[in-house]
Amino acid sequence: MKITLKEVEHIARLARLKLTEEEKILYSEQLSKILDYIEKLNELDTTDVEPTSHVLPIKNVFREDTPEPSLSTDEALKNAPQRAGPYYRVPRIIE
């Protein structure tokens, strides 16, 4: 499938890219080769291949959600550059 320079310009505009004429020609050729390869893949017989959402088997790897003791206030704030009582002190950003 041949990608025209006009199509490359349209894609570049959507991506907010400024391309030189040489780049437009280069990308037109490269995109055309990619689409030709995809078209070649469409020729494969996939009638006996089950559809998959992922090529590797996926299983849930989450651990059980069990309550555990959390950090104390002093432990959580021990590396804070500044603190104000039991809170982190941060620079004021709203006037």
The first five atom37 places (N, CA, C, CB, O) and aatype in JSON, in Angstrom:
{
  "aatype": [12, 11, 9, 16, 10, 11, 6, 19, 6, 8, 9, 0, 1, 10, 0, 1, 10, 11, 10, 16, 6, 6, 6, 11, 9, 10, 18, 15, 6, 5, 10, 15, 11, 9, 10, 3, 18, 9, 6, 11, 10, 2, 6, 10, 3, 16, 16, 3, 19, 6, 14, 16, 15, 8, 19, 10, 14, 9, 11, 2, 19, 13, 1, 6, 3, 16, 14, 6, 14, 15, 10, 15, 16, 3, 6, 0, 10, 11, 2, 0, 14, 5, 1, 0, 7, 14, 18, 18, 1, 19, 14, 1, 9, 9, 6],
  "atom_mask": [
    [1, 1, 1, 1, 1],
    [1, 1, 1, 1, 1],
    [1, 1, 1, 1, 1],
    [1, 1, 1, 1, 1],
    [1, 1, 1, 1, 1],
    [1, 1, 1, 1, 1],
    [1, 1, 1, 1, 1],
    [1, 1, 1, 1, 1],
    [1, 1, 1, 1, 1],
    [1, 1, 1, 1, 1],
    [1, 1, 1, 1, 1],
    [1, 1, 1, 1, 1],
    [1, 1, 1, 1, 1],
    [1, 1, 1, 1, 1],
    [1, 1, 1, 1, 1],
    [1, 1, 1, 1, 1],
    [1, 1, 1, 1, 1],
    [1, 1, 1, 1, 1],
    [1, 1, 1, 1, 1],
    [1, 1, 1, 1, 1],
    [1, 1, 1, 1, 1],
    [1, 1, 1, 1, 1],
    [1, 1, 1, 1, 1],
    [1, 1, 1, 1, 1],
    [1, 1, 1, 1, 1],
    [1, 1, 1, 1, 1],
    [1, 1, 1, 1, 1],
    [1, 1, 1, 1, 1],
    [1, 1, 1, 1, 1],
    [1, 1, 1, 1, 1],
    [1, 1, 1, 1, 1],
    [1, 1, 1, 1, 1],
    [1, 1, 1, 1, 1],
    [1, 1, 1, 1, 1],
    [1, 1, 1, 1, 1],
    [1, 1, 1, 1, 1],
    [1, 1, 1, 1, 1],
    [1, 1, 1, 1, 1],
    [1, 1, 1, 1, 1],
    [1, 1, 1, 1, 1],
    [1, 1, 1, 1, 1],
    [1, 1, 1, 1, 1],
    [1, 1, 1, 1, 1],
    [1, 1, 1, 1, 1],
    [1, 1, 1, 1, 1],
    [1, 1, 1, 1, 1],
    [1, 1, 1, 1, 1],
    [1, 1, 1, 1, 1],
    [1, 1, 1, 1, 1],
    [1, 1, 1, 1, 1],
    [1, 1, 1, 1, 1],
    [1, 1, 1, 1, 1],
    [1, 1, 1, 1, 1],
    [1, 1, 1, 1, 1],
    [1, 1, 1, 1, 1],
    [1, 1, 1, 1, 1],
    [1, 1, 1, 1, 1],
    [1, 1, 1, 1, 1],
    [1, 1, 1, 1, 1],
    [1, 1, 1, 1, 1],
    [1, 1, 1, 1, 1],
    [1, 1, 1, 1, 1],
    [1, 1, 1, 1, 1],
    [1, 1, 1, 1, 1],
    [1, 1, 1, 1, 1],
    [1, 1, 1, 1, 1],
    [1, 1, 1, 1, 1],
    [1, 1, 1, 1, 1],
    [1, 1, 1, 1, 1],
    [1, 1, 1, 1, 1],
    [1, 1, 1, 1, 1],
    [1, 1, 1, 1, 1],
    [1, 1, 1, 1, 1],
    [1, 1, 1, 1, 1],
    [1, 1, 1, 1, 1],
    [1, 1, 1, 1, 1],
    [1, 1, 1, 1, 1],
    [1, 1, 1, 1, 1],
    [1, 1, 1, 1, 1],
    [1, 1, 1, 1, 1],
    [1, 1, 1, 1, 1],
    [1, 1, 1, 1, 1],
    [1, 1, 1, 1, 1],
    [1, 1, 1, 1, 1],
    [1, 1, 1, 0, 1],
    [1, 1, 1, 1, 1],
    [1, 1, 1, 1, 1],
    [1, 1, 1, 1, 1],
    [1, 1, 1, 1, 1],
    [1, 1, 1, 1, 1],
    [1, 1, 1, 1, 1],
    [1, 1, 1, 1, 1],
    [1, 1, 1, 1, 1],
    [1, 1, 1, 1, 1],
    [1, 1, 1, 1, 1]
  ],
  "atom_positions": [
    [[0.85, -1.18, 0.0], [0.0, 0.0, 0.0], [0.9, 1.24, 0.0], [-0.97, 0.0, 1.23], [1.76, 1.38, 0.87]],
    [[0.71, 2.1, -0.93], [1.53, 3.3, -1.08], [0.94, 4.44, -0.25], [1.64, 3.71, -2.56], [-0.23, 4.79, -0.4]],
    [[1.76, 5.0, 0.63], [1.37, 6.17, 1.42], [1.82, 7.41, 0.66], [1.99, 6.12, 2.86], [2.99, 7.53, 0.3]],
    [[0.91, 8.31, 0.43], [1.24, 9.52, -0.32], [1.86, 10.58, 0.59], [-0.03, 10.09, -1.0], [1.76, 10.51, 1.81]],
    [[2.5, 11.54, -0.03], [3.08, 12.64, 0.73], [1.99, 13.43, 1.44], [3.89, 13.57, -0.19], [2.21, 13.94, 2.54]],
    [[0.82, 13.53, 0.82], [-0.29, 14.25, 1.44], [-0.71, 13.54, 2.73], [-1.49, 14.36, 0.46], [-1.04, 14.2, 3.72]],
    [[-0.71, 12.21, 2.73], [-1.07, 11.46, 3.93], [-0.02, 11.64, 5.02], [-1.26, 9.98, 3.61], [-0.36, 11.75, 6.2]],
    [[1.25, 11.65, 4.64], [2.33, 11.88, 5.6], [2.2, 13.28, 6.2], [3.72, 11.7, 4.93], [2.38, 13.45, 7.4]],
    [[1.89, 14.26, 5.39], [1.69, 15.63, 5.88], [0.53, 15.69, 6.86], [1.45, 16.6, 4.7], [0.6, 16.39, 7.87]],
    [[-0.54, 14.96, 6.56], [-1.71, 14.93, 7.44], [-1.34, 14.3, 8.79], [-2.88, 14.15, 6.78], [-1.7, 14.83, 9.84]],
    [[-0.62, 13.18, 8.76], [-0.19, 12.51, 9.99], [0.73, 13.43, 10.78], [0.51, 11.17, 9.68], [0.61, 13.53, 12.01]],
    [[1.64, 14.1, 10.11], [2.57, 15.02, 10.77], [1.82, 16.18, 11.41], [3.62, 15.55, 9.78], [2.15, 16.61, 12.52]],
    [[0.8, 16.68, 10.72], [0.02, 17.78, 11.29], [-0.72, 17.31, 12.53], [-0.98, 18.33, 10.25], [-0.78, 18.04, 13.52]],
    [[-1.3, 16.09, 12.5], [-2.0, 15.56, 13.67], [-1.05, 15.38, 14.85], [-2.67, 14.23, 13.33], [-1.43, 15.58, 16.0]],
    [[0.2, 14.99, 14.55], [1.2, 14.79, 15.6], [1.95, 16.07, 15.93], [2.2, 13.72, 15.16], [2.84, 16.08, 16.78]],
    [[1.58, 17.15, 15.27], [2.22, 18.46, 15.46], [3.73, 18.38, 15.21], [1.94, 18.98, 16.87], [4.54, 18.87, 16.01]],
    [[4.09, 17.76, 14.08], [5.48, 17.64, 13.68], [5.74, 18.48, 12.45], [5.86, 16.16, 13.41], [4.9, 18.56, 11.55]],
    [[6.89, 19.12, 12.42], [7.32, 19.84, 11.22], [8.34, 18.96, 10.52], [7.91, 21.26, 11.56], [9.39, 18.65, 11.08]],
    [[8.04, 18.57, 9.29], [8.93, 17.69, 8.54], [9.48, 18.41, 7.32], [8.2, 16.42, 8.12], [8.8, 19.22, 6.7]],
    [[10.73, 18.1, 7.0], [11.31, 18.62, 5.78], [10.79, 17.77, 4.61], [12.87, 18.61, 5.83], [10.18, 16.72, 4.83]],
    [[11.01, 18.22, 3.41], [10.57, 17.46, 2.23], [11.27, 16.1, 2.18], [10.86, 18.25, 0.93], [10.66, 15.09, 1.81]],
    [[12.55, 16.07, 2.56], [13.29, 14.8, 2.57], [12.68, 13.83, 3.58], [14.77, 15.04, 2.88], [12.56, 12.63, 3.3]],
    [[12.31, 14.34, 4.75], [11.7, 13.49, 5.78], [10.34, 12.97, 5.31], [11.54, 14.27, 7.09], [10.0, 11.81, 5.56]],
    [[9.58, 13.81, 4.64], [8.27, 13.37, 4.14], [8.43, 12.21, 3.17], [7.53, 14.54, 3.46], [7.68, 11.23, 3.22]],
    [[9.4, 12.32, 2.28], [9.66, 11.24, 1.31], [10.12, 9.98, 2.03], [10.71, 11.68, 0.27], [9.65, 8.88, 1.74]],
    [[11.05, 10.14, 2.97], [11.57, 9.0, 3.73], [10.44, 8.3, 4.5], [12.67, 9.47, 4.7], [10.33, 7.07, 4.45]],
    [[9.62, 9.07, 5.21], [8.55, 8.47, 6.01], [7.47, 7.86, 5.13], [7.93, 9.51, 6.94], [6.85, 6.87, 5.51]],
    [[7.25, 8.44, 3.98], [6.29, 7.86, 3.05], [6.75, 6.46, 2.62], [6.11, 8.77, 1.81], [5.95, 5.52, 2.57]],
    [[8.03, 6.34, 2.31], [8.58, 5.04, 1.91], [8.54, 4.05, 3.07], [10.03, 5.19, 1.4], [8.16, 2.89, 2.89]],
    [[8.95, 4.49, 4.26], [8.98, 3.6, 5.41], [7.58, 3.13, 5.81], [9.65, 4.3, 6.59], [7.37, 1.95, 6.07]],
    [[6.63, 4.05, 5.85], [5.26, 3.67, 6.2], [4.66, 2.73, 5.15], [4.38, 4.91, 6.35], [3.91, 1.82, 5.49]],
    [[4.98, 2.96, 3.9], [4.5, 2.08, 2.84], [5.04, 0.66, 3.03], [4.9, 2.63, 1.45], [4.31, -0.31, 2.85]],
    [[6.33, 0.55, 3.39], [6.92, -0.77, 3.62], [6.27, -1.47, 4.81], [8.43, -0.64, 3.85], [6.04, -2.68, 4.77]],
    [[5.98, -0.72, 5.86], [5.33, -1.3, 7.05], [3.95, -1.83, 6.68], [5.21, -0.25, 8.18], [3.59, -2.94, 7.07]],
    [[3.19, -1.04, 5.95], [1.84, -1.48, 5.56], [1.88, -2.65, 4.59], [1.07, -0.32, 4.94], [1.0, -3.51, 4.63]],
    [[2.88, -2.69, 3.72], [3.05, -3.84, 2.82], [3.32, -5.1, 3.63], [4.2, -3.6, 1.82], [2.79, -6.17, 3.3]],
    [[4.13, -4.99, 4.67], [4.42, -6.15, 5.51], [3.17, -6.61, 6.25], [5.54, -5.82, 6.51], [2.91, -7.81, 6.34]],
    [[2.4, -5.68, 6.76], [1.15, -6.04, 7.45], [0.2, -6.71, 6.48], [0.49, -4.8, 8.07], [-0.48, -7.67, 6.85]],
    [[0.15, -6.23, 5.27], [-0.7, -6.85, 4.25], [-0.24, -8.28, 3.97], [-0.68, -6.03, 2.95], [-1.06, -9.16, 3.75]],
    [[1.06, -8.5, 3.99], [1.61, -9.85, 3.79], [1.17, -10.76, 4.94], [3.16, -9.8, 3.68], [0.86, -11.93, 4.71]],
    [[1.16, -10.24, 6.16], [0.7, -11.03, 7.31], [-0.77, -11.41, 7.18], [0.92, -10.24, 8.61], [-1.18, -12.47, 7.66]],
    [[-1.56, -10.57, 6.53], [-2.98, -10.88, 6.33], [-3.19, -12.08, 5.42], [-3.7, -9.67, 5.76], [-4.29, -12.64, 5.39]],
    [[-2.18, -12.48, 4.69], [-2.29, -13.64, 3.8], [-2.17, -14.97, 4.55], [-1.22, -13.56, 2.73], [-2.48, -16.02, 4.0]],
    [[-1.72, -14.93, 5.81], [-1.54, -16.15, 6.59], [-2.89, -16.8, 6.9], [-0.79, -15.85, 7.88], [-3.88, -16.11, 7.14]],
    [[-2.9, -18.13, 6.9], [-4.11, -18.88, 7.26], [-4.16, -18.99, 8.79], [-4.12, -20.3, 6.59], [-3.33, -19.67, 9.39]],
    [[-5.11, -18.34, 9.4], [-5.24, -18.34, 10.85], [-6.55, -18.99, 11.29], [-5.15, -16.92, 11.39], [-7.06, -18.68, 12.38]],
    [[-7.11, -19.87, 10.47], [-8.41, -20.47, 10.8], [-8.34, -21.34, 12.05], [-8.91, -21.29, 9.63], [-9.32, -21.39, 12.79]],
    [[-7.24, -22.02, 12.31], [-7.13, -22.89, 13.48], [-6.43, -22.23, 14.67], [-6.38, -24.14, 13.1], [-6.1, -22.89, 15.65]],
    [[-6.21, -20.93, 14.59], [-5.54, -20.21, 15.66], [-6.58, -19.51, 16.52], [-4.51, -19.19, 15.1], [-7.39, -18.73, 16.03]],
    [[-6.55, -19.82, 17.82], [-7.51, -19.18, 18.72], [-7.14, -17.72, 18.94], [-7.56, -19.93, 20.07], [-5.96, -17.39, 19.04]],
    [[-8.14, -16.86, 19.01], [-7.84, -15.45, 19.29], [-7.3, -15.3, 20.71], [-9.11, -14.57, 19.1], [-7.76, -15.97, 21.64]],
    [[-6.33, -14.41, 20.86], [-5.75, -14.16, 22.18], [-5.64, -12.67, 22.42], [-4.36, -14.83, 22.31], [-5.52, -11.88, 21.49]],
    [[-5.68, -12.31, 23.68], [-5.45, -10.91, 24.01], [-4.01, -10.67, 24.4], [-6.38, -10.48, 25.15], [-3.54, -9.53, 24.45]],
    [[-3.29, -11.78, 24.67], [-1.89, -11.69, 25.05], [-1.2, -12.99, 24.66], [-1.72, -11.41, 26.58], [-1.8, -14.06, 24.76]],
    [[0.03, -12.91, 24.21], [0.71, -14.12, 23.74], [1.17, -15.02, 24.88], [1.89, -13.74, 22.9], [1.37, -16.22, 24.67]],
    [[1.34, -14.48, 26.07], [1.76, -15.27, 27.21], [0.58, -15.5, 28.14], [2.92, -14.59, 27.95], [-0.29, -14.63, 28.26]],
    [[0.53, -16.65, 28.82], [-0.56, -16.84, 29.77], [-0.41, -15.85, 30.93], [-0.58, -18.3, 30.3], [0.68, -15.67, 31.47]],
    [[-1.5, -15.25, 31.3], [-1.46, -14.25, 32.37], [-2.29, -14.76, 33.53], [-1.99, -12.86, 31.87], [-3.38, -15.28, 33.35]],
    [[-1.75, -14.6, 34.73], [-2.51, -14.95, 35.91], [-2.4, -13.8, 36.89], [-2.01, -16.28, 36.55], [-1.48, -12.99, 36.81]],
    [[-3.34, -13.74, 37.79], [-3.35, -12.69, 38.79], [-2.19, -12.9, 39.75], [-4.69, -12.67, 39.55], [-2.08, -13.96, 40.37]],
    [[-1.34, -11.9, 39.89], [-0.17, -12.02, 40.76], [-0.31, -11.15, 42.02], [1.08, -11.62, 39.99], [0.67, -10.92, 42.73]],
    [[-1.52, -10.69, 42.29], [-1.72, -9.86, 43.48], [-1.69, -10.72, 44.74], [-3.06, -9.1, 43.38], [-2.12, -11.87, 44.74]],
    [[-1.18, -10.16, 45.79], [-1.19, -10.85, 47.07], [-2.53, -10.61, 47.75], [-0.01, -10.37, 47.97], [-3.3, -9.75, 47.35]],
    [[-2.78, -11.38, 48.76], [-3.99, -11.16, 49.54], [-3.91, -9.8, 50.23], [-4.19, -12.3, 50.59], [-2.84, -9.38, 50.67]],
    [[-5.02, -9.12, 50.32], [-5.08, -7.82, 50.95], [-5.37, -8.02, 52.44], [-6.16, -6.91, 50.29], [-6.52, -8.12, 52.86]],
    [[-4.3, -8.06, 53.2], [-4.46, -8.28, 54.64], [-3.97, -7.05, 55.38], [-3.68, -9.53, 55.1], [-2.94, -6.48, 55.03]],
    [[-4.71, -6.63, 56.4], [-4.29, -5.44, 57.15], [-2.99, -5.71, 57.9], [-5.4, -5.0, 58.13], [-2.8, -6.78, 58.48]],
    [[-2.11, -4.73, 57.88], [-0.85, -4.81, 58.59], [-0.61, -3.49, 59.29], [0.32, -5.15, 57.62], [-1.18, -2.47, 58.89]],
    [[0.19, -3.47, 60.3], [0.46, -2.2, 60.99], [1.19, -1.24, 60.06], [1.3, -2.45, 62.29], [2.07, -1.64, 59.29]],
    [[0.82, 0.03, 60.13], [1.47, 1.02, 59.28], [2.55, 1.75, 60.08], [0.44, 2.04, 58.72], [2.75, 1.49, 61.27]],
    [[3.24, 2.65, 59.41], [4.3, 3.42, 60.06], [3.71, 4.36, 61.1], [5.11, 4.22, 59.03], [2.59, 4.85, 60.97]],
    [[4.48, 4.59, 62.13], [4.06, 5.62, 63.1], [4.32, 6.98, 62.47], [4.84, 5.46, 64.47], [5.04, 7.1, 61.48]],
    [[3.73, 8.0, 63.05], [3.92, 9.36, 62.54], [5.4, 9.74, 62.56], [3.1, 10.37, 63.35], [5.9, 10.33, 61.6]],
    [[6.08, 9.42, 63.65], [7.51, 9.77, 63.74], [8.33, 9.03, 62.7], [8.04, 9.44, 65.14], [9.25, 9.62, 62.12]],
    [[8.03, 7.76, 62.42], [8.76, 7.01, 61.4], [8.51, 7.59, 60.01], [8.35, 5.53, 61.42], [9.44, 7.72, 59.21]],
    [[7.25, 7.96, 59.73], [6.91, 8.5, 58.42], [7.56, 9.85, 58.18], [5.41, 8.62, 58.28], [7.91, 10.17, 57.05]],
    [[7.73, 10.65, 59.23], [8.27, 12.01, 59.08], [9.75, 12.13, 59.4], [7.5, 12.94, 59.97], [10.3, 13.23, 59.36]],
    [[10.43, 11.02, 59.73], [11.81, 11.15, 60.19], [12.76, 11.68, 59.11], [12.32, 9.81, 60.67], [13.78, 12.28, 59.45]],
    [[12.46, 11.49, 57.82], [13.32, 12.01, 56.75], [12.77, 13.27, 56.1], [13.53, 10.95, 55.69], [13.31, 13.74, 55.1]],
    [[11.7, 13.81, 56.65], [11.11, 15.02, 56.07], [12.07, 16.19, 56.27], [9.73, 15.33, 56.72], [12.62, 16.35, 57.36]],
    [[12.28, 17.03, 55.22], [13.17, 18.18, 55.39], [12.66, 19.14, 56.44], [13.34, 18.9, 54.06], [13.44, 19.73, 57.19]],
    [[11.34, 19.31, 56.49], [10.73, 20.17, 57.5], [9.42, 19.54, 57.92], [10.51, 21.63, 56.96], [8.75, 18.88, 57.13]],
    [[9.06, 19.75, 59.18], [7.77, 19.25, 59.64], [7.15, 20.28, 60.56], [7.91, 17.89, 60.35], [7.83, 21.07, 61.21]],
    [[5.83, 20.25, 60.6], [5.08, 21.12, 61.49], [4.18, 20.22, 62.32], [4.24, 22.21, 60.68], [3.08, 19.85, 61.89]],
    [[4.64, 19.87, 63.49], [3.9, 18.93, 64.33], [3.86, 17.57, 63.65], [0.0, 0.0, 0.0], [4.91, 17.05, 63.25]],
    [[2.68, 16.98, 63.51], [2.58, 15.66, 62.88], [2.4, 15.71, 61.36], [1.42, 14.9, 63.49], [1.91, 14.75, 60.77]],
    [[2.8, 16.82, 60.72], [2.58, 17.01, 59.28], [3.89, 17.37, 58.56], [1.52, 18.11, 59.03], [4.83, 17.86, 59.18]],
    [[3.91, 17.1, 57.24], [5.0, 17.59, 56.4], [4.82, 19.08, 56.22], [5.05, 16.86, 55.03], [3.7, 19.55, 56.01]],
    [[5.91, 19.84, 56.29], [5.84, 21.28, 56.03], [6.34, 21.47, 54.6], [6.69, 22.12, 57.08], [7.44, 21.03, 54.25]],
    [[5.51, 22.15, 53.78], [5.86, 22.39, 52.39], [5.77, 23.88, 52.11], [4.94, 21.58, 51.44], [5.07, 24.6, 52.82]],
    [[6.47, 24.36, 51.07], [6.38, 25.77, 50.74], [4.97, 26.15, 50.3], [7.39, 26.12, 49.64], [4.27, 25.35, 49.67]],
    [[4.57, 27.34, 50.64], [3.26, 27.83, 50.24], [3.28, 28.1, 48.73], [2.87, 29.13, 51.03], [4.2, 28.74, 48.22]],
    [[2.27, 27.6, 48.01], [2.23, 27.78, 46.56], [1.02, 28.59, 46.1], [2.24, 26.44, 45.88], [0.96, 29.02, 44.95]],
    [[0.07, 28.81, 46.99], [-1.12, 29.6, 46.63], [-1.08, 30.87, 47.44], [-2.46, 28.81, 46.89], [-0.93, 30.84, 48.66]],
    [[-1.21, 31.98, 46.76], [-1.19, 33.28, 47.45], [-2.58, 33.66, 47.91], [-0.62, 34.38, 46.54], [-2.76, 34.72, 48.51]]
  ]
}
